């Protein structure tokens, strides 16, 4: 079973997911925290559609670009 890491933005909740092999996965979801969910599960798709999950890789990419600094160059005299 492969889990994908997401940043969760929604109400506190808990859920048991039945995986493809029949096992149950218990997940606790807390706002502003990381959550590990199966990427190919219908519940994960629902949370993504509701914009309550953001893939961690996407979030880290956004933070790395927003944290960059621009430098100004001096204007040449006319």
C-alpha distance (Angstrom), angle and dihedral (degrees) to the residues before:
residue distance angle dihedral
X1 . . .
X2 3.78 . .
X3 3.79 119.9 .
X4 3.78 126.3 -161.8
X5 3.80 122.8 -148.1
X6 3.80 119.0 -123.2
X7 3.79 137.0 175.1
X8 3.83 107.5 -122.2
X9 3.82 123.3 -143.4
X10 3.77 109.3 175.2
X11 3.78 141.8 82.6
X12 3.81 119.3 -51.1
X13 3.78 109.1 -88.7
X14 3.76 145.4 147.2
X15 3.77 130.3 -142.5
X16 3.80 140.4 178.5
X17 3.79 112.8 -138.9
X18 3.80 122.4 -159.9
X19 3.79 107.1 -139.7
X20 3.81 127.4 -148.8
X21 3.83 91.4 -96.8
X22 3.83 91.0 54.2
X23 3.79 97.4 -106.3
X24 3.78 122.1 129.5
X25 3.78 122.3 -122.6
X26 3.80 116.8 -160.4
X27 3.80 113.3 -151.2
X28 3.80 129.3 -176.4
X29 3.78 115.2 -157.7
X30 3.80 120.0 -157.1
X31 3.82 124.0 179.1
X32 3.79 113.9 -102.1
X33 3.81 93.3 11.6
X34 3.78 134.8 108.2
X35 3.79 119.7 -96.4
X36 3.79 128.7 -168.2
X37 3.80 112.8 -146.5
X38 3.81 135.6 160.1
X39 3.82 106.4 -95.7
X40 3.81 92.5 -145.9
X41 3.83 96.3 53.5
X42 3.81 123.0 110.2
X43 3.83 92.0 -131.3
X44 3.81 90.8 55.7
X45 3.80 90.1 49.9
X46 3.82 89.8 51.4
X47 3.81 93.1 51.6
X48 3.81 90.1 47.6
X49 3.83 90.7 50.9
X50 3.82 89.6 50.5
X51 3.83 88.5 49.9
X52 3.80 91.4 -122.2
X53 3.80 92.0 122.8
X54 3.78 129.5 54.7
X55 3.81 119.0 -173.1
X56 3.78 107.7 -113.9
X57 3.82 93.1 -132.6
X58 3.82 89.7 56.1
X59 3.80 91.8 47.1
X60 3.81 92.7 49.7
X61 3.80 90.7 49.2
X62 3.81 89.9 53.2
X63 3.79 92.5 48.8
X64 3.78 93.1 49.6
X65 3.80 92.6 53.6
X66 3.79 94.8 42.5
X67 3.78 91.1 51.3
X68 3.79 94.8 58.0
X69 3.78 119.4 107.3
X70 3.74 126.6 -138.4
X71 3.76 121.5 -143.5
X72 3.75 123.2 -147.2
X73 3.74 122.1 -133.7
X74 3.77 122.4 -140.9
X75 3.74 115.9 -104.5
X76 3.75 113.9 -117.4
X77 3.81 114.6 -117.4
X78 3.77 114.2 -103.7
